[in-house]
Amino acid sequence: MSATAPGSWGRYPPSKPRQVLHCRDPRTLILPAEPLSCLPFGNGRSYGDVCLNDGGALLCTRKLDRFIAFDPVMGSLRAEAGVLLSEILALVVPQGWFLPVTPGTRFVTLGGAVANDVHGKNHHVAGSFGGHVRAFELLRSDGEHRLCTPTHHADWFRATVGGLGLTGLIAWVEIQLQRIANPWIVAENRRFANLDEFLALNDDYEARYPYIVSWIDCAAQGRALGRGIYMAGMHAPPGLMKSPPAEPRALTVPFAPPVSLINNLSVRGFNRLYYRLPRPARGLTPYQPFFHPLDKLLEWNRLYGRRGFFQYQCVIPPADAREALREILARVAASGQGSMLAVLKRFGDKTSGGLLSFPRPGVTLALDFPNRGRETLDLLERLDEVTRQADGAVYPAKDARMSGDSFRQYYPRWEAFSRHIDPRFSSSFWRRVMADRTSRETTCAIS
Ligand SMILES: Cc1cc2nc3c(=O)[nH]c(=O)nc-3n(C[C@H](O)[C@H](O)[C@H](O)COP(=O)(O)OP(=O)(O)OC[C@H]3O[C@@H](n4cnc5c(N)ncnc54)[C@H](O)[C@@H]3O)c2cc1C
């Protein structure tokens, strides 16, 4: 991949777009000549290949960065699709508003947040991002500008929320913000000794807190399997430390070392230490480190070295969550792979709006793995066996390797979705998960 070609967060797979276009004005956008396929590219915070279009064209949206309208009384905001969530927070937090849903990094564009229908720590109360989208404009390659809302062109709305950039280019998005009395967060930390204890804590904490996430020690085994730290939070009431928290200073990892600095030894040592680290049971914290702790270290993905890394994020339905997660964690711990960034969270019952949305009721687990080639791919396929068996799903935004059969099992509405794909749009992800079908159809047609 050329040094300047936009890539994905996991730095895998390598990808070389034939053309990179920077969209500045969606009204005058001219697509590259056929047969080159196109794909919108936000800020490349997807880990795998949903934002890649190897051999095709990327339509980079970061220059679509204008705010269009903000109503500080009602909290509705309309902005171009390349505006970052960090830029929205900087505008609205001082005026008493907050994003309805935020993922674990704020360096995500509005268009990317819609196209992956992202979720946050408040899924059990707020559902996913798409549930707070009031409208967007979709540009199709035939030149049509389609205004979509949950009730107008509703089928296009459902296909584009979580639609992985394949239904066209989102030009702007209008969302409903949530009111906050205070930008500070009242946070609570609690250690849990294993997976059973984590599952037992959820009912109590979910009733009291809108934001919940847990870190787990994915190297722990035996009776400590699934041990970790439960972190819950809520916006502080008015009066408590009202001044806006200062923007935290960030450090940058300057380059990717030839080999991953995340290895078996560093993972075990870090996890053991992190689990035992003394931390306040309850306290006030600025919203930035609570929601986006990793944003303090810019380009942290470089720590995994030049070969990059995989993230595996699955969701397991409630009935099988205990057994399936235990099996997944046991397989990870026995493999000696895995990392420091392991996250566990229960999704609530709120239905996601998109035909391909990932969030659904159950427990979601996200794990990072340095890319050790075949060894890692085999492990991830063994994790997929468990997820498939439990009727769960893997998140496309984090994926670079699931098979077409797995994808179609996880997303049974893929056929209804595929009728909405813009004929000029495609991605490395879509070609990968559809490759076996394309070759099967070709074989049938020939025979
Ligand atoms: C540290 C970290 C933490 C994260 N935590 C979470 C989390 O908690 N929850 C979660 O859900 N995700 C999480 N993510 C994943 C991230 O939120 C999503 O991958 C998000 O979609 C990335 O947005 P982006 O702007 O970088 O888009 P990209 O990654 O560049 O693109 C994502 C998809 O959106 C499409 N797209 C982008 N812009 C447009 C547009 N204008 N029109 C149409 N399609 C478009 C692309 O084609 C692609 O398919 C995390 C990622 C990181 C790096």
The ligand as an SDF file (V2000), in Angstrom:
LIG
                    3D

 53 58  0  0  0  0  0  0  0  0999 V2000
  -10.5630    2.7760   19.1370 C   0  0  0  0  0  0  0  0  0  0  0  0
  -11.8460    2.4200   18.4430 C   0  0  0  0  0  0  0  0  0  0  0  0
  -12.9660    2.1890   19.2020 C   0  0  0  0  0  0  0  0  0  0  0  0
  -14.1750    1.8530   18.5770 C   0  0  0  0  0  0  0  0  0  0  0  0
  -15.2750    1.6180   19.3400 N   0  0  0  0  0  0  0  0  0  0  0  0
  -16.4420    1.3080   18.7620 C   0  0  0  0  0  0  0  0  0  0  0  0
  -17.6150    1.1210   19.5360 C   0  0  0  0  0  0  0  0  0  0  0  0
  -17.5900    1.2450   20.7620 O   0  0  0  0  0  0  0  0  0  0  0  0
  -18.7750    0.8320   18.8870 N   0  0  0  0  0  0  0  0  0  0  0  0
  -18.8400    0.7330   17.5240 C   0  0  0  0  0  0  0  0  0  0  0  0
  -19.9280    0.4760   16.9950 O   0  0  0  0  0  0  0  0  0  0  0  0
  -17.7350    0.8980   16.7560 N   0  0  0  0  0  0  0  0  0  0  0  0
  -16.5610    1.1820   17.3340 C   0  0  0  0  0  0  0  0  0  0  0  0
  -15.4440    1.3990   16.5680 N   0  0  0  0  0  0  0  0  0  0  0  0
  -15.5700    1.2780   15.1090 C   0  0  0  0  0  0  0  0  0  0  0  0
  -15.9410    2.6120   14.4490 C   0  0  0  0  0  0  0  0  0  0  0  0
  -16.8400    3.3430   15.2510 O   0  0  0  0  0  0  0  0  0  0  0  0
  -16.6570    2.3430   13.1260 C   0  0  0  0  0  0  0  0  0  0  0  0
  -15.8910    1.5150   12.3160 O   0  0  0  0  0  0  0  0  0  0  0  0
  -17.0050    3.6290   12.3680 C   0  0  0  0  0  0  0  0  0  0  0  0
  -17.9350    3.3150   11.3710 O   0  0  0  0  0  0  0  0  0  0  0  0
  -15.7830    4.2830   11.7440 C   0  0  0  0  0  0  0  0  0  0  0  0
  -16.1690    5.4990   11.1360 O   0  0  0  0  0  0  0  0  0  0  0  0
  -15.2310    6.2410   10.0880 P   0  0  0  0  0  0  0  0  0  0  0  0
  -15.7500    7.6100    9.9220 O   0  0  0  0  0  0  0  0  0  0  0  0
  -13.8140    6.0780   10.4590 O   0  0  0  0  0  0  0  0  0  0  0  0
  -15.5860    5.4350    8.7530 O   0  0  0  0  0  0  0  0  0  0  0  0
  -14.7210    4.4260    7.8970 P   0  0  0  0  0  0  0  0  0  0  0  0
  -14.1180    3.4280    8.7920 O   0  0  0  0  0  0  0  0  0  0  0  0
  -13.8300    5.1670    6.9800 O   0  0  0  0  0  0  0  0  0  0  0  0
  -15.8950    3.7490    7.0590 O   0  0  0  0  0  0  0  0  0  0  0  0
  -16.8280    2.9120    7.7070 C   0  0  0  0  0  0  0  0  0  0  0  0
  -17.9490    2.5490    6.7400 C   0  0  0  0  0  0  0  0  0  0  0  0
  -18.7360    3.6890    6.5180 O   0  0  0  0  0  0  0  0  0  0  0  0
  -18.8760    3.9460    5.1510 C   0  0  0  0  0  0  0  0  0  0  0  0
  -18.9950    5.3970    5.0090 N   0  0  0  0  0  0  0  0  0  0  0  0
  -18.1880    6.3330    5.5520 C   0  0  0  0  0  0  0  0  0  0  0  0
  -18.6300    7.5580    5.2060 N   0  0  0  0  0  0  0  0  0  0  0  0
  -19.7380    7.3860    4.4610 C   0  0  0  0  0  0  0  0  0  0  0  0
  -20.6250    8.2570    3.7820 C   0  0  0  0  0  0  0  0  0  0  0  0
  -20.4930    9.5940    3.8220 N   0  0  0  0  0  0  0  0  0  0  0  0
  -21.6460    7.7220    3.0750 N   0  0  0  0  0  0  0  0  0  0  0  0
  -21.8260    6.3840    3.0260 C   0  0  0  0  0  0  0  0  0  0  0  0
  -21.0130    5.5140    3.6370 N   0  0  0  0  0  0  0  0  0  0  0  0
  -19.9830    6.0070    4.3480 C   0  0  0  0  0  0  0  0  0  0  0  0
  -17.6200    3.3370    4.5280 C   0  0  0  0  0  0  0  0  0  0  0  0
  -17.8230    2.9990    3.1630 O   0  0  0  0  0  0  0  0  0  0  0  0
  -17.4370    2.1060    5.3850 C   0  0  0  0  0  0  0  0  0  0  0  0
  -18.2320    1.0560    4.9000 O   0  0  0  0  0  0  0  0  0  0  0  0
  -14.2330    1.7450   17.1520 C   0  0  0  0  0  0  0  0  0  0  0  0
  -13.0810    1.9890   16.3840 C   0  0  0  0  0  0  0  0  0  0  0  0
  -11.9040    2.3290   17.0230 C   0  0  0  0  0  0  0  0  0  0  0  0
  -10.6740    2.5890   16.1870 C   0  0  0  0  0  0  0  0  0  0  0  0
  1  2  1  0
  2  3  1  0
  2 52  2  0
  3  4  2  0
  4  5  1  0
  4 50  1  0
  5  6  2  0
  6  7  1  0
  6 13  1  0
  7  8  2  0
  7  9  1  0
  9 10  1  0
 10 11  2  0
 10 12  1  0
 12 13  2  0
 13 14  1  0
 14 15  1  0
 14 50  1  0
 15 16  1  0
 16 17  1  0
 16 18  1  0
 18 19  1  0
 18 20  1  0
 20 21  1  0
 20 22  1  0
 22 23  1  0
 23 24  1  0
 24 25  2  0
 24 26  1  0
 24 27  1  0
 27 28  1  0
 28 29  2  0
 28 30  1  0
 28 31  1  0
 31 32  1  0
 32 33  1  0
 33 34  1  0
 33 48  1  0
 34 35  1  0
 35 36  1  0
 35 46  1  0
 36 37  1  0
 36 45  1  0
 37 38  2  0
 38 39  1  0
 39 40  1  0
 39 45  2  0
 40 41  1  0
 40 42  2  0
 42 43  1  0
 43 44  2  0
 44 45  1  0
 46 47  1  0
 46 48  1  0
 48 49  1  0
 50 51  2  0
 51 52  1  0
 52 53  1  0
M  END
$$$$
